[in-house]
C-alpha cells in the first residue's frame, strides 16, 4: 500500500515553508498540486519555489510545460500518481502540496459527477459582480468559456454565475460537459484527516488555515513582494511570447491585472489594488471548496507562528493516524 501526505490551504497561508520543513523532517519529496507552477517562465505570479528551495528538497511537476501548453486535472492526476510511485520506490514519502482543490480532488476522488449548486460560491461570485460592476463576471466567462458565453445574454447574471460555478467546481467549461471525465472508483475510509484509498494509495490530508485578517495581511505582503521581484517584467515577457493566448495559463493571478496596466488601461497602483482584491476573492473560494470535506484535518496557524511550530502540530497528528 502506497501512502502519501497532502498539504493544502489557501494562497499565502504558508504552505511552501511548512512543506519544505516537513519534507526534511520525514524524508519526503514534494509533488506540486499547483495548476500554474507547471509552466516554465511563470515564476513570480505563481509563487514558484525558489532555486534554493528546489535544491533543498526534490520537487515534481514544476517547470514541465511551456506557457502555451495545455494542462488539466486529469493530466495532473496521472502524473501525480506516477510521481508518488517513483518517490515511494526511492524509499521516500510523497508530500503533495498545493492550493488547487480541483486537482487534489481529481487525485483523491476522480472527477465524474455534474456539480450541484454551491450557494456560498454563488454568493461570493455575486459579491464580486456587485463590487466590480455589471458585466464583470460575464467578461470573465467570455475568456474562460466563449461557447457558453455566446449562448448567455450579457445581462443574465443567474446563468453566468452557474457557468462560472461549474468551471470553479469541476475545472471544465459548461460547454464541454458532454465529454465526460473518466470515472475512478474510491474505496476506504472518510475519517477526518485521512483520504480514500485509490489505486493502491492512501492519502493523509492536512489543511493549513489562518484567521482571515492575518491571511489578508499576508496576501497584501505577497502582492508587494511580487512587484518587487519583477512581476511587471515577467508579464511583459510572457505577453511578447504570446502566453496570454493560453486561457488556462493566463488565469494565474497577477498577469491579467498587470496586463491592463501595460496596455494603459489604468495606473500601476490600480493594478496592485486589483491583484490584492482578486487574490482575497480567490482565497475565499479555495476555502469554500474544502469546507465540506471531512477528511481534511485542519491545522490552525496563529499570527507570528513559525513554520517549525506548524510542522510540530502536523507531526503530532501523524502519530495518531
C-alpha positions as a printed Julia matrix, in Angstrom:
321×3 Matrix{Float64}:
   0.0    0.0     0.0
   1.38   3.38   -1.06
   0.95   6.24    1.38
   1.12   9.97    0.68
   0.58  13.16    2.66
  -1.36  16.12    1.24
  -0.82  19.67    2.48
  -3.46  22.08    1.2
  -4.65  25.56    2.04
  -5.47  28.96    0.54
  -2.94  31.1    -1.24
  -0.44  32.87    1.06
  -1.3   30.68    4.05
   2.31  29.43    4.26
   2.28  26.06    2.5
   5.75  26.42    0.96
   7.69  27.0     4.16
   5.78  24.37    6.11
   6.1   21.73    3.38
   9.85  22.25    2.96
  10.5   21.83    6.67
   8.1   18.88    6.96
   9.79  17.19    3.98
  13.15  17.49    5.73
  11.78  16.06    8.96
  10.12  12.99    7.41
  12.34  12.33    4.39
   9.87  13.38    1.72
   9.89  14.68   -1.84
   7.32  17.28   -2.87
   4.76  16.92   -5.65
   3.28  20.27   -6.68
  -0.52  20.32   -6.93
  -0.49  23.84   -8.34
  -2.16  24.33  -11.71
   0.24  27.1   -12.78
   3.69  26.17  -11.43
   3.98  23.57  -14.18
   4.67  26.36  -16.7
   8.22  27.49  -17.42
   8.77  31.22  -17.13
   5.75  31.76  -14.9
   7.65  32.19  -11.64
   6.76  35.39   -9.8
   2.98  35.34  -10.21
   2.72  31.64   -9.29
   4.95  31.99   -6.18
   7.03  29.13   -7.55
   9.62  27.63   -5.16
  12.99  29.33   -5.49
  16.09  27.69   -6.91
  17.33  27.29   -3.33
  14.07  25.57   -2.34
  14.35  23.2    -5.29
  17.91  22.31   -4.28
  16.82  21.83   -0.68
  14.04  19.32   -1.46
  13.39  17.46   -4.74
  10.2   18.72   -6.38
   7.99  17.11   -9.01
   5.61  18.73  -11.55
   7.44  22.06  -11.55
   8.51  23.65  -14.88
   7.39  20.73  -17.03
   5.38  22.67  -19.67
   5.74  25.72  -21.9
   3.31  28.59  -21.37
   1.33  27.67  -24.48
   0.85  24.01  -23.47
  -2.39  22.68  -22.02
  -2.78  21.16  -18.56
  -5.75  19.61  -16.82
  -6.83  17.94  -13.61
  -6.9   14.59  -15.37
  -3.32  15.01  -16.6
  -2.2   16.15  -13.15
  -3.75  13.06  -11.59
  -1.9   10.75  -13.93
   1.45  12.5   -13.4
   0.99  12.82   -9.62
   0.25   9.1    -9.21
   3.32   8.26  -11.33
   5.45  10.57   -9.15
   4.0    9.02   -5.98
   5.07   5.56   -7.12
   8.51   6.82   -8.16
   9.13   8.56   -4.82
   7.95   5.53   -2.86
  10.26   3.22   -4.81
  13.13   5.51   -3.84
  12.28   5.0    -0.16
  10.89   8.5     0.39
   7.46   9.8     1.4
   5.41  11.61   -1.26
   4.3   15.03    0.01
   1.66  16.6    -2.25
   1.36  20.36   -1.78
  -0.95  22.87   -3.38
  -3.99  25.06   -3.39
  -5.9   23.66   -6.35
  -8.96  22.0    -4.86
  -9.92  20.68   -8.27
  -6.58  18.95   -8.84
  -6.44  17.47   -5.37
 -10.0   16.17   -5.63
  -9.16  14.68   -9.02
  -6.2   12.9    -7.44
  -8.08  11.5    -4.46
 -11.6   11.0    -5.85
 -11.53  11.39   -9.61
 -13.97  13.62  -11.49
 -17.23  12.43  -12.93
 -20.43  13.94  -11.49
 -22.03  17.18  -12.67
 -21.66  19.58   -9.72
 -24.72  20.5    -7.64
 -25.41  24.1    -6.68
 -22.91  25.65   -4.27
 -24.81  28.54   -2.74
 -21.9   30.05   -0.85
 -19.78  30.12   -4.0
 -22.68  31.73   -5.87
 -22.96  34.42   -3.21
 -19.23  35.06   -3.45
 -19.44  35.44   -7.23
 -22.41  37.8    -6.97
 -20.49  39.9    -4.44
 -17.65  40.16   -6.96
 -20.11  41.36   -9.6
 -21.52  43.96   -7.21
 -18.05  45.18   -6.27
 -16.69  45.35   -9.8
 -19.78  46.48  -11.66
 -22.22  44.98  -14.2
 -20.6   42.73  -16.79
 -17.57  41.79  -14.68
 -18.5   38.1   -14.41
 -19.74  37.88  -17.99
 -16.39  39.2   -19.26
 -14.63  36.52  -17.23
 -16.91  33.87  -18.7
 -16.17  35.09  -22.23
 -12.48  34.48  -21.56
 -12.88  31.09  -19.86
 -15.76  29.59  -21.89
 -16.56  31.6   -25.03
 -19.01  28.97  -26.3
 -21.13  29.17  -23.15
 -20.95  32.97  -23.1
 -22.25  33.09  -26.67
 -25.43  31.3   -25.52
 -25.96  33.53  -22.47
 -27.25  37.1   -22.58
 -24.69  39.53  -21.07
 -27.34  40.68  -18.55
 -28.31  37.13  -17.48
 -26.39  37.08  -14.22
 -28.0   33.85  -12.98
 -26.83  31.73  -15.92
 -23.45  33.47  -15.97
 -22.9   32.6   -12.31
 -23.89  28.97  -12.94
 -21.47  28.65  -15.84
 -18.62  30.06  -13.73
 -19.67  27.85  -10.81
 -19.23  24.74  -12.97
 -15.75  25.88  -14.03
 -14.76  26.61  -10.43
 -16.06  23.29   -9.1
 -15.03  21.0   -11.94
 -12.38  22.84  -13.91
 -14.2   22.2   -17.18
 -16.26  24.64  -19.23
 -20.01  24.16  -19.18
 -19.98  23.99  -22.98
 -17.81  20.89  -22.97
 -19.69  18.94  -20.34
 -20.82  16.31  -22.82
 -17.25  15.0   -22.8
 -17.34  13.1   -19.51
 -14.46  12.72  -17.11
 -13.29   9.14  -16.57
 -14.86   7.53  -13.52
 -12.45   6.49  -10.77
 -13.63   4.18   -8.01
 -12.92   5.3    -4.48
 -12.65   2.97   -1.54
 -11.72   3.07    2.09
 -12.31   5.47    4.93
 -13.53   9.04    5.09
 -12.29   9.6     8.63
 -11.13  13.13    9.37
  -7.5   13.56    8.35
  -7.41  10.53    6.05
  -8.04  10.26    2.37
  -9.63   7.48    0.44
  -7.66   4.53   -0.82
  -7.35   4.93   -4.58
  -5.43   2.63   -6.91
  -3.39   1.25   -4.03
  -2.56   4.64   -2.46
  -3.84   6.05    0.83
  -3.82   9.82    1.35
  -3.46  11.65    4.67
  -4.88  15.15    4.19
  -3.93  18.23    6.23
  -5.23  21.74    5.66
  -3.5   24.93    6.79
  -5.65  27.89    7.72
  -5.31  31.29    9.36
  -7.56  33.96   10.77
  -8.97  35.96    7.84
  -7.35  39.22    8.94
  -3.95  37.55    9.22
  -4.36  35.83    5.84
  -5.38  39.05    4.1
  -2.34  40.81    5.6
  -0.11  38.1     4.17
  -1.82  38.42    0.8
  -1.11  42.15    0.74
   2.54  41.45    1.61
   2.76  38.83   -1.13
   1.41  41.26   -3.72
   4.05  43.82   -2.79
   6.73  41.14   -2.94
   5.59  40.03   -6.39
   6.05  43.53   -7.77
   9.47  43.82   -6.1
  10.54  40.51   -7.67
   9.67  41.63  -11.18
   6.03  40.8   -11.88
   5.78  43.6   -14.45
   8.84  42.39  -16.37
   7.66  38.77  -16.21
   4.22  39.7   -17.53
   5.69  41.78  -20.34
   7.95  38.91  -21.41
   5.09  36.41  -21.39
   2.9   38.75  -23.44
   5.65  39.07  -26.0
   5.83  35.26  -26.22
   2.08  35.04  -26.77
   1.34  33.3   -23.45
  -1.83  35.35  -22.99
  -3.44  33.29  -25.76
  -3.45  30.27  -23.4
  -6.64  30.99  -21.42
  -5.72  28.36  -18.82
  -2.21  29.62  -18.07
  -3.25  33.28  -18.2
  -5.69  32.71  -15.33
  -2.76  32.86  -12.9
  -3.35  35.79  -10.58
  -1.14  38.73  -11.47
  -0.85  38.6   -15.23
  -4.22  40.0   -16.29
  -4.01  42.69  -13.62
  -0.57  43.81  -14.83
  -1.59  43.42  -18.49
  -4.2   46.14  -18.01
  -1.53  48.46  -16.65
   0.88  47.66  -19.5
  -1.86  48.4   -22.05
  -2.51  51.77  -20.42
  -5.98  50.93  -19.13
  -5.22  52.05  -15.56
  -2.25  53.16  -13.4
   0.15  50.85  -11.58
  -1.47  51.44   -8.2
  -4.78  50.2    -9.62
  -3.06  47.03  -10.83
  -1.78  46.45   -7.28
  -5.22  47.06   -5.82
  -6.91  44.7    -8.27
  -4.37  41.96   -7.67
  -4.77  42.15   -3.88
  -8.56  42.17   -4.18
  -8.7   39.3    -6.66
  -6.29  37.25   -4.55
  -8.51  37.69   -1.5
 -11.52  36.56   -3.53
  -9.56  33.54   -4.75
  -8.5   32.58   -1.21
 -12.12  32.73   -0.12
 -13.21  30.47   -2.99
 -10.48  27.99   -2.07
 -11.82  27.7     1.47
 -15.38  27.34    0.17
 -14.2   24.4    -1.93
 -12.8   22.49    1.05
 -15.26  23.38    3.76
 -17.42  20.23    3.48
 -14.61  17.67    3.15
 -14.48  15.88    6.5
 -11.31  14.04    5.53
  -9.22  17.19    5.96
  -7.5   17.58    9.32
  -7.22  21.33    9.77
  -4.16  22.89   11.36
  -4.7   26.43   12.6
  -1.71  28.77   12.32
  -1.57  31.65   14.8
  -0.26  35.09   13.71
   3.51  35.11   14.04
   3.74  31.33   14.38
   6.86  29.92   12.74
   6.95  27.03   10.31
   8.52  24.86   13.0
   5.51  25.2    15.26
   3.13  24.25   12.47
   5.23  21.25   11.49
   5.22  20.03   15.1
   1.42  20.09   15.07
   1.32  18.04   11.86
   3.84  15.5    13.17
   1.84  15.12   16.36
  -1.32  14.45   14.35
   0.51  11.93   12.16
   1.45   9.95   15.26
  -2.24   9.36   15.98
  -3.16   8.24   12.47
